[in-house]
Amino acid sequence: MGIWTNKEHHTAFDDAEDLAGTPSGGCIKMWLLGAGLALIPVGYGVRCLFTGHARFFGSRAHLDIVGPAAVALAIAYIAIGMFIHAHYFWGLHPKLQPFSIILKILATLVFIGSFFYTLSKIMA
């Protein structure tokens, strides 16, 4: 079933389970999502590392962050891009697919550590 015809209610756990497995698709999806989409958070994270400023995006407002919290948030953005790259590029590449789960786990661990460090610096 497609996304428009599926009547089931999906939860965040269903989405997480989908990201834990291997994606479906071909070469176009591999390059478009695995390289193109992944470059957006990686590029922004690298830019934040060079400028020393990062923006914490929210649904109603944005928070500008500087200092060590900005560096940690920039690393979190890069980890998001690496997760997308590992899922869609490595996951769809026949030779790299067995290693995609390792890179996704590493990217998740880096994201969790840097994101919670950022939150601790913001709240302090």
Secondary structure per residue as TSV (DSSP state, phi and psi in degrees):
chain	resnum	aa	ss	phi	psi
A	1	M	-	360.0	146.0
A	2	G	-	-85.0	175.3
A	3	I	T	-67.4	-29.0
A	4	W	T	-85.9	-23.1
A	5	T	T	-103.6	-3.3
A	6	N	-	-80.0	120.8
A	7	K	-	-94.9	-3.0
A	8	E	S	-75.9	150.6
A	9	H	-	-91.5	117.5
A	10	H	-	-94.1	141.3
A	11	T	-	-108.4	177.0
A	12	A	H	-64.5	-30.1
A	13	F	H	-67.5	-35.9
A	14	D	H	-65.2	-41.6
A	15	D	H	-65.5	-40.8
A	16	A	H	-64.3	-37.7
A	17	E	H	-65.8	-37.7
A	18	D	H	-64.4	-39.1
A	19	L	H	-74.5	-20.5
A	20	A	H	-75.9	-27.3
A	21	G	S	-88.3	-166.2
A	22	T	-	-94.8	144.2
A	23	P	-	-79.0	165.7
A	24	S	-	-109.4	148.9
A	25	G	-	147.2	-172.4
A	26	G	-	-126.7	-154.7
A	27	C	H	-66.0	-37.8
A	28	I	H	-65.9	-45.1
A	29	K	H	-64.3	-38.2
A	30	M	H	-60.7	-47.1
A	31	W	H	-78.8	-38.8
A	32	L	I	-68.3	-49.9
A	33	L	I	-87.1	-43.9
A	34	G	I	-70.9	-27.2
A	35	A	I	-110.4	-52.3
A	36	G	I	-66.5	-54.4
A	37	L	I	-66.3	-36.7
A	38	A	H	-67.1	-26.3
A	39	L	H	-70.0	-22.2
A	40	I	H	-65.1	-57.6
A	41	P	H	-69.5	-31.5
A	42	V	H	-66.0	-45.9
A	43	G	H	-62.5	-41.7
A	44	Y	H	-66.6	-39.8
A	45	G	H	-63.7	-41.2
A	46	V	H	-65.4	-41.0
A	47	R	H	-60.7	-41.9
A	48	C	H	-64.6	-36.2
A	49	L	H	-64.2	-39.7
A	50	F	H	-73.2	-37.1
A	51	T	H	-86.6	-23.9
A	52	G	S	80.9	7.2
A	53	H	E	-122.7	141.3
A	54	A	E	-138.1	156.2
A	55	R	E	-116.2	126.3
A	56	F	E	-89.8	109.2
A	57	F	-	-81.0	133.3
A	58	G	-	-128.0	172.4
A	59	S	S	-75.7	-29.8
A	60	R	S	-113.3	-27.7
A	61	A	-	-149.5	162.8
A	62	H	-	-118.2	148.5
A	63	L	E	-118.1	121.6
A	64	D	E	-85.7	130.5
A	65	I	E	-123.1	142.5
A	66	V	E	-130.4	165.7
A	67	G	T	81.3	-152.2
A	68	P	H	-61.7	-31.9
A	69	A	H	-66.2	-35.0
A	70	A	H	-68.3	-38.2
A	71	V	H	-64.6	-43.9
A	72	A	H	-64.9	-39.4
A	73	L	H	-68.0	-36.5
A	74	A	H	-62.4	-40.2
A	75	I	H	-65.4	-36.2
A	76	A	H	-64.6	-40.6
A	77	Y	H	-64.4	-40.7
A	78	I	H	-64.3	-38.5
A	79	A	H	-64.5	-36.1
A	80	I	H	-62.7	-44.7
A	81	G	H	-63.4	-38.1
A	82	M	H	-68.5	-34.9
A	83	F	H	-64.4	-44.8
A	84	I	H	-61.6	-42.5
A	85	H	H	-63.4	-44.4
A	86	A	I	-65.6	-38.0
A	87	H	I	-72.2	-51.1
A	88	Y	I	-90.4	-34.7
A	89	F	I	-86.6	-57.2
A	90	W	I	-67.5	-35.0
A	91	G	T	-68.4	-26.5
A	92	L	T	-98.5	-9.4
A	93	H	S	-84.6	129.0
A	94	P	T	-61.4	-37.3
A	95	K	T	-85.6	-27.2
A	96	L	T	-92.4	-12.7
A	97	Q	H	-55.9	-40.6
A	98	P	H	-63.5	-22.3
A	99	F	H	-94.9	-5.6
A	100	S	H	-65.6	-35.3
A	101	I	H	-66.3	-34.9
A	102	I	H	-65.7	-45.9
A	103	L	H	-66.6	-35.9
A	104	K	H	-66.5	-38.6
A	105	I	H	-66.0	-44.5
A	106	L	H	-62.9	-43.1
A	107	A	H	-63.9	-38.2
A	108	T	H	-65.8	-42.9
A	109	L	H	-64.7	-41.4
A	110	V	H	-64.4	-42.6
A	111	F	H	-61.3	-48.2
A	112	I	H	-59.9	-46.4
A	113	G	H	-63.1	-48.0
A	114	S	H	-72.5	-35.5
A	115	F	H	-66.3	-45.2
A	116	F	H	-72.1	-27.5
A	117	Y	H	-65.1	-43.0
A	118	T	H	-60.0	-46.2
A	119	L	H	-61.6	-39.0
A	120	S	H	-66.9	-35.9
A	121	K	H	-71.5	-35.2
A	122	I	H	-69.2	-41.9
A	123	M	H	-75.5	-21.3
A	124	A	-	-76.3	360.0
